[in-house]
Amino acid sequence: MKIIESSPVYPVIYDNKKRVCSLPPIINGEHSKMSAETKNILIEVTAVDEQRALNTLNCLVSGFAIYNDKQIVTPVMEERTLTTNI
């Protein structure tokens, strides 16, 4: 895990059986992989600031929303304009 080996501390999320669910920035563990039968998920977002984290979370939740037959309005999605140099 060269990406975190020089860090004195790093975040880790365990479940109630002490299995690693998330070790940002290391992801996609065998225990937490998803399948067509998955009913509950934890979406964990790591970012350098809150707005970037919220933007990323909004994109992820929007992507999952197309698979949901229930109407749940979350998170609040506000319209915004982006300008680029491209």
Stockholm file with secondary structure:
# STOCKHOLM 1.0

chainA/1-86         MKIIESSPVYPVIYDNKKRVCSLPPIINGEHSKMSAETKNILIEVTAVDEQRALNTLNCLVSGFAIYNDKQIVTPVMEERTLTTNI
#=GR chainA/1-86 SS CTTTTTCSCCCCEECTTSCEEEBTTBCCCSTTCCCTTCCCCCCCCCCSSHHHHHHHHHHHHHHHHTTCSSCCCCSCCCCCCCCCCC
#=GC SS_cons        CTTTTTCSCCCCEECTTSCEEEBTTBCCCSTTCCCTTCCCCCCCCCCSSHHHHHHHHHHHHHHHHTTCSSCCCCSCCCCCCCCCCC
//
